[in-house]
Amino acid sequence: MDKKALWNRFFIVPLPDKKRLRPVPFLVMLITALMVLSPGPSKVQAVYSPDAEPSGSAQKNKDFPRTDIYGLFGERFFYQAAAPASFSKNTSDGQVTVYTTIREDVQQKMTALFKRYSPLIAAGVVLDAKTGAVLAMANYTNGGAGRSLLPAGEDNYCLYGGIPAASLIKIITAAGALEKKGFANSQTLPVSGRYHTLYKSQVGIEKSRYRGEPVSLEKAFALSINPFFAKIGIEYLNDTEFNQIAEGFLFNRPLEFDLPVSQSRIITPVSDFERAEVASGYNTRTTVSPLHAAMIASLPANDGKIMRPFIVERIVSAGGEELYSKQIKTIAQPLSSHSVENLGLLMQGTVHSGTAKNGFSHIKQYPAAQDWIMGGKTGSIDLPGHTGRCDWFAGFGQDGDTRLAISFILIHGAKKTVRSTYVGAETLRSCFIRGPAAQGLPRPEEQAVKKSLKHAAHQAVKPPVQEQKKRPGKHIAKKAMKSWGRETGG
């Protein structure tokens, strides 16, 4: 075939009437064909994903600021026995309907637990760890005595970042040791003295009269051993490394949320003993909000990602116009996957064999719970001035694809009615078991509460070097309950 025939075959376009066009460059034909065959913008792009938002939502949300959303909920909304999942509200621009992420059954369960055991103050948050959706947020105060413990004007304790974090900060210290220093869960450090005290002699600042015993990170986390984490703060993590990890977990930073949240704080230490106090949580100046605590606890349940929390699904005007819509996005990912895996195992140890064991023990009686994965961290410390006793639990639970994070703070007076670990366990149970599946099962709540309180008494007098072979007598248990407020631990 000669050159002219080749040209006619590949670069001349025949028309129906057999006439021929002028030569058209093949590249132009190819580009034109691709443009014609292109399907245009994909509709899939408009679907929510963890890293993308619907088109136009950013501008809508900018036009509807958080202060306006806060006003829609009202001052005592999160104290209601049955906070609604959706409600209507009159505004200066007309009536709007607010659709929230609240699960009414979980909200009612939390409120009922608070009222049943009546601490001075109680606050709790349940998050969907994968999306950041707030499934429940509840507050409780036992009359004026409860309200007087925290600053005037704070009506939603779930968002108040001024509550002493106590041993919850050990999550940050453990994460720093895993991430920055390559600790394994089996790494040991020598520990002397009581587990839940903190003296200079226990951390090497002064000479100790006691011989230290080797304690692993796994055991120290599960039993919330203060001297172990204090040593990490003094001997392993410098101030810069500790602050980097803390800021990665969103301390000393504003939190993104639909409602205003006060910042959680970690102080900068100026001495070795202050470093010991900060790393172990043995101080009242390191503070956290229940919402933030739940976000921290969500890390192992969501592959190391902390999601932006939200409670508003959408806000719609009376005419049907969408004024505000949720934002789903990752706001922090402070650890490597290996460190996240080890941190998750540490938190599971707290529930299986540590300070949360008794609070969760009754869950084993439910057949559906055999496949659940649960972990967390406890914390307890007196409020400044010894006006009340803070009792924390922050943790996570997994049941198949359902991944939740929870946080509870109970503040007790002279009478300690229930441990936060039990409240957390019951809340996870209510999340995972719904409807008829939850009926007709044993109700060991009272036994679990008594066992939880007995464990609290036991913890304060447990010798650190060797296990007790016999249970303490009644006079020791009473003495332990009195000393509970003088020691700080899990």
Buried (B, 14 or more C-beta within 10 A) or exposed (E): EEEEEEEEEEBEEEEEEEEEEEEEEEEEEEEEEEEEEEEEEEEEEEEBEBEEBBEEBEEBBEEBEBEBBBEBBEEEBBBBEEBEBEBEEEEEEEEBBBBBBBBBBBBBBBBBBBEEBBBBBBBBBBBBBBBBBBBBBBBBBBEEEBBBBBEEEBBBBBBBBBBBBBBBBBBBBBBBBBBBEEBEBEBBBBBBBBBBBBBBBBBBBEEBEEEBEEBBBBBBBBBBBBBBBBBBBBBBBEEEBBBBBBBBBBBBBEBBBBBEBBBBBBEEBEEBBBBBBBBBBBBBBBBBBBBBBBBBBBBBBBBBBBBBBBBBBBBBBEEEEEBBBBBBBBBBBBBEEEBBBBBBBBBBBBBBEBBBBBBBBBBEEBEBBEEBBBBBBBBBBBBEEEBBBBBBBBBBBBBEEBBBBBBBBBBBBEEBBBBBBBBBBBBBBBBBBEEEEBEEEEEBBEEBBEBBBBBBBBBBBBEBEEEEEEEBEEEBBEBBBEEBBEBBBB
